[in-house]
Amino acid sequence: MGRYFGTDGVRGTFGDELINSKFVYRIGHALGAYLDGIKPNLPSQVVIGRDTRLSGPDLSDALTLGLNEFGMLVHDLGIVPTPAVAQAVLDNQADLGISITASHNPFSDNGIKLFDWSGSKLTVETEAKIEALIDKAPTAPEDPPLPRSYPQEAASFYINYLRSLMHHDCLKGWKIVVDLANGATCETTPAVFKHWGAELILIGANPDGENINLDVGSEHPEKLVDAVRAHGAQIGIAHDGDGDRLVVCDETGEILDGDVLLALFGIYALRSGALRTRTIIATIQSNLGLDYALREEGGSVERVDVGDRNVAHRMRDVGSNIGGESSGHIIFSDFATTGDGLLAAVKLIELLCKTGKSLSEMRKEVTLFPQESASLKVVAKEPLETLETLQKAVSEIEAAFGDEGRVLIRYSGTEPKIRLLVEGKEANAVKEAMDTLIKAVEKDLSVIQD
């Protein structure tokens, strides 16, 4: 992580030192300088989309003003899911895509996600260059001119592309519950499923600028579960605020773990010969059950650091076409350059249609290892290697588990938290190991009790 960029762009509370109009102007100025350095004296094109937060238009204007200083041609996409911004980069042959969103975070937050000319998230090296330019950027003018941007319809292009993936009216007779998180997918996802003839029960479909992710969406699937059971739906789908990931529940109202979802995509792609290199790319967070499930089908899992950007980059390096995170970021590189919650839902429903199986039946093909996780707020993120009690505890637990378990310790990229994860074949042993780790953290670090 850099000074300003976290694991997925720049993010914070609106009005803080990073997410405010004056600093975001400097980000826009730095992005303009960066693009001008790549194409000196030539106009560059930038596309900007946002989610439904009230702070979105102010931040969009600030970015645009900074970009205008270098003569950038800015296309304003309005409210669209983050994957639609990535697609708009390709459709426009643009040099940069910007999504103004804080994803699943509360309304009070906002942020900036960036895509390069290929629709891919920026590398750490590129972010470092931009950070250096931010430090050199001037302050925003006291009496700025009006930002110059051109409205562009991107939602309809995204909708039409997703609609093309299955036949018209192919979901007639289906009931689908969709939780839109009062976010960026409120127009796009219903338009796609209605085209296929599905009867939709919508939750979180009335954004007011302040209710994004408020007790709805991927972080709060309780209403989704209740609605699936009440309406007898075949499936329930919940987006996060910007629509780049999803949470799914089956027809009984049971939530599918993200690693079960990823495993199912891998298993059926292996069986049909569609998984290139016979390898799925996942992160260090993914459950060991994913590895076992793919191994039984003759495939394998390769792990990278947390972040869908890392997954996507590694997929390109090794030639794999499916990858993702347990959080519900699923990447199908044959169809999109980044994680897309709607696309992942479509590919899952396509599997159900092809196999004739129910989701509750299909999910039984994957067994995950017992897992415990914890997140502790800390005063300071001391280097992990200096935490003697914790390091000793980790070594002892790993020695006891051998190849049938693992421990993962890391700091959050966006919050002052240490995250702990333990997996193993025996649930009691996993729980005891987690209790040991928490006590070790409390001894080595100053933990803030919420």
Disulfide bonds with the S-S distance in Angstrom:
none
